[in-house]
């Protein structure tokens, strides 16, 4: 998403990635994801996963999850007034399914295809909203 925003000249949008569980805290981007990003020429920087809190979530205009488990966790985590900010990524592409999870399949190409589709359509949605 950050790469798409950069290419679109959208420096007004802040994108962050957070963990919903403590098992990933402090971890960097998975090596399979790094390989896929390298393959597509998408830059990234090292990071350490951090745990999202209800207070931090309230600072955002939009909170996007990748799958049904993320969405359930997010609904429990955020303040009730912030639940309207929650969206599953592929709904922006008109799909009612989860982003493919490479954790069990190792298929990072499929995950990349889902994420780029969802992020591209999310960017289009942001741009449509601004022209209204």
C-alpha positions as CSV (number, residue, x, y, z in Angstrom):
1,X,0.0,0.0,0.0
2,X,2.8,2.4,0.8
3,X,4.4,1.8,-2.6
4,X,1.0,2.4,-4.3
5,X,0.5,5.6,-2.4
6,X,4.1,6.8,-3.1
7,X,3.6,6.2,-6.9
8,X,0.3,8.0,-6.8
9,X,1.9,11.0,-5.0
10,X,-0.4,10.5,-2.0
11,X,1.8,11.7,0.9
12,X,-1.3,12.6,2.9
13,X,-2.1,9.0,3.8
14,X,-0.3,7.2,6.7
15,X,-0.1,3.4,6.6
16,X,1.0,1.3,9.5
17,X,0.9,-2.4,10.2
18,X,0.3,-3.8,13.6
19,X,0.0,-7.2,15.3
20,X,-3.2,-8.3,17.0
21,X,-1.5,-11.0,19.1
22,X,1.8,-11.0,21.1
23,X,3.3,-14.0,19.2
24,X,4.6,-11.7,16.4
25,X,5.8,-8.8,18.5
26,X,9.2,-7.6,17.5
27,X,9.4,-9.7,14.3
28,X,10.4,-8.3,11.0
29,X,8.7,-8.9,7.7
30,X,8.6,-12.6,6.9
31,X,11.4,-13.8,4.5
32,X,8.8,-15.1,2.0
33,X,7.1,-11.7,1.9
34,X,10.5,-10.0,1.4
35,X,11.3,-12.3,-1.5
36,X,7.9,-11.5,-3.1
37,X,8.4,-7.7,-2.6
38,X,11.9,-8.0,-4.1
39,X,10.5,-9.9,-7.0
40,X,8.0,-7.1,-7.8
41,X,10.6,-4.3,-7.1
42,X,8.6,-3.0,-4.1
43,X,10.8,-1.2,-1.5
44,X,10.5,-1.9,2.2
45,X,12.3,-1.1,5.4
46,X,13.0,-3.3,8.4
47,X,10.3,-3.1,11.1
48,X,9.3,-4.7,14.4
49,X,5.7,-5.8,14.9
50,X,3.9,-3.8,17.6
51,X,0.6,-4.6,19.3
52,X,-2.4,-2.6,18.3
53,X,-4.5,-1.2,21.2
54,X,-8.0,0.3,21.2
55,X,-6.5,3.7,22.0
56,X,-4.1,3.6,19.1
57,X,-6.8,2.2,16.7
58,X,-9.0,5.2,17.6
59,X,-6.4,7.5,16.0
60,X,-7.0,6.1,12.6
61,X,-9.7,6.8,10.0
62,X,-9.7,3.3,8.6
63,X,-8.6,-0.1,10.0
64,X,-8.1,-2.9,7.5
65,X,-7.9,-6.6,8.3
66,X,-6.8,-9.4,6.0
67,X,-9.2,-12.2,7.1
68,X,-12.2,-13.1,9.2
69,X,-10.0,-13.9,12.2
70,X,-8.4,-10.4,12.0
71,X,-11.9,-8.9,11.7
72,X,-13.2,-10.7,14.8
73,X,-10.1,-9.7,16.8
74,X,-10.5,-6.1,15.6
75,X,-14.2,-6.0,16.6
76,X,-13.3,-7.2,20.1
77,X,-10.3,-4.8,20.4
78,X,-11.5,-1.5,19.2
79,X,-13.8,0.9,21.1
80,X,-17.4,0.4,20.0
81,X,-17.5,3.8,18.4
82,X,-14.6,2.8,16.1
83,X,-16.1,-0.4,14.7
84,X,-17.4,1.5,11.7
85,X,-13.8,2.0,10.7
86,X,-13.2,-1.7,10.2
87,X,-12.9,-3.2,6.7
88,X,-11.7,-6.4,5.3
89,X,-9.2,-5.7,2.5
90,X,-10.8,-7.7,-0.3
91,X,-14.2,-6.1,0.1
92,X,-12.6,-3.2,-1.8
93,X,-12.3,-5.5,-4.7
94,X,-15.9,-6.7,-4.3
95,X,-14.9,-10.0,-2.9
96,X,-16.2,-11.6,0.3
97,X,-13.2,-13.8,1.1
98,X,-10.0,-13.7,3.0
99,X,-6.6,-12.7,1.7
100,X,-4.8,-16.0,1.1
101,X,-2.6,-16.9,4.1
102,X,0.9,-18.1,3.1
103,X,1.6,-19.3,6.7
104,X,0.3,-22.8,5.9
105,X,0.7,-22.9,2.1
106,X,3.9,-21.1,1.5
107,X,2.2,-19.5,-1.5
108,X,3.4,-15.9,-1.1
109,X,2.6,-15.2,-4.8
110,X,-1.1,-15.8,-4.2
111,X,-1.0,-13.6,-1.1
112,X,0.7,-10.9,-3.0
113,X,-1.9,-11.0,-5.8
114,X,-4.7,-10.7,-3.2
115,X,-3.0,-7.8,-1.3
116,X,-2.1,-5.8,-4.4
117,X,-5.7,-6.2,-5.7
118,X,-7.2,-5.1,-2.4
119,X,-4.7,-2.2,-2.0
120,X,-5.2,-1.0,-5.6
121,X,-9.0,-1.0,-5.1
122,X,-8.6,0.7,-1.7
123,X,-6.6,3.5,-3.2
124,X,-9.2,3.9,-6.0
125,X,-11.9,4.1,-3.3
126,X,-10.0,6.8,-1.4
127,X,-9.6,8.8,-4.6
128,X,-13.3,8.4,-5.5
129,X,-14.3,9.6,-2.0
130,X,-12.2,12.7,-2.4
131,X,-13.9,13.7,-5.7
132,X,-17.3,13.6,-4.2
